[in-house]
Amino acid sequence: MSSLRVPGLLIAGVLAVAACGGSASPAASGGASTSAGPSGGAAACDAAPEGTTPAATVIIRDFQYDPATVTIKAGEAVAWVNEDTASHTVTTTDGSCDSGTIRKGATATLVFAQAGTYTYHCSIHASMPDATIEVSP
């Protein structure tokens, strides 16, 4: 019986894209965290289903998030487009949401289910300024 060997990174990449539900481009890796939200309830965010139209778009450029603050309603999505020279993440300060790595040229789109203020940063580059998502009910 012969066995097929598939490099571990290929398998991890396929699983990561599957976990994202196809909402991130193939150049992005990882899915949104499913940790508890600000009040300990449901997840703060989740990967957006394929075809979701974001209510706001943030451009990552020059090691900054632009705009630094976006406002959406609960249940709406935010897209981050990485136009920078390096990979970045969108990671909330409380750890309730994480985009995974967003590679150069890739987009990650996350849906925020709960109202609240979410401060986030890049877990790869600690020197990047924080940004905020305001989610109204």
N, C-alpha and C positions, 0 to 999 in steps of 0.2 A: 504494500500500500504506500503510495507516495504522498508526501505532505507538501502543501503550498506554504511558502514562507512569505509573509508580508511584513515589511518594516513597521516597527512599532509606531513611528511618527505618522505614517500614512493612516494607520488604524485610528490613532488619536485624533488626527485631523478630520477624518470622516465622522467620527463620533461627535466631535465638537460642532461641526456644521449641522449634523442631525439634531443636536441639542438646541441649536439656535432656531430651529424650525425654518431655516432658509432665510431668515431676516437679515443676516449679515452676509456680506459678499464672501466669496471663497477665500479672500485674502485675510479676512478677520478670523480669529480663533476664539474659542470659549463661548460660553453662553452666559446669560444673566444669572446672577445669584438668586437662589430661592430662599435666602435667609429671611428671618422675621423682619417686618417693617418697624417704623419708629415706635409703635405702641405694642410691639410684640405679637401682632396679629399676622395677617397674610403677608406674603412677600412684598417688598417695597416696589419691585419692578420685575419684569419678565421680558424675555426676548419677544419682539413683536412678530405676529404671524406674517408670512409672506404676503406682499401686496398692501401692507398697512401704509396709509398716508400719514406722515408725522405732522403733529400740530406745530412743531418747532424744529428748526435745524440749527445745529451748532457746528461751526467750522473749527477744526483744530489746525492752527497755523502758527508758526514762530513760537512754538512751545506755550501756546495760550489757547483758551477756549473762547470763541467769539460767536455770539455774545456771552458774557460772563454770567448773565442771569436770564433765564427764560421762565415764562409763566404758562402753564397749561392747566387743563381740568383733569380730575381723576378719570382714569381710563384712557387718556390720550397718550400718544407716543412722542418721543424726542429722538431725532436722528443725529448722530455725530459722524461727520465726514472728515477723515484724516487727510488733510492736504499738506501735512508736515513732512519733514525728511526722515522722521523716526516713527516707530510704533508707539502707541499710547494706550491708556485705559481710561475708563470712566468708573471710578470706584467711590462709593459714598463713604463719608467719614466714619459712619457707624457700622460699615460693613454690610449693610442690608441689601446692597445692589452692586453688581460688578459686571462690566461689559465683556471682560476678557480682553485679550490683546486686539487692538484695532491697528492693523498694519497700514503702512503708507498706501494711500489710494483706496482704502476700504471704508465701508460705512457700517456702523452698528446702530440698530434702532431698538429702543426699549420702551415698554409701556409701564406707566406708573399708576397703580390701582388705588393707592391711598392718598388722601389729601395730606399735605405737610410741606415742610421745607427740607430739601435734600441738598446738602453741601457735598461736593465731590471733588476729586483730585485725580491725578495720574499716579498710579502706584509704581510706575517705572521711573518717573522723573519727579522726585520730591521737590525740586526747585520750581516747578510750574505753579502758577497761582491757582487757588481754589476757585470753583464756580458754583452756581446755585440753580436749582430747579424749584420753582414755587408751584405747588400743585393745589389747586382750589377744589372744593367739593363739587 
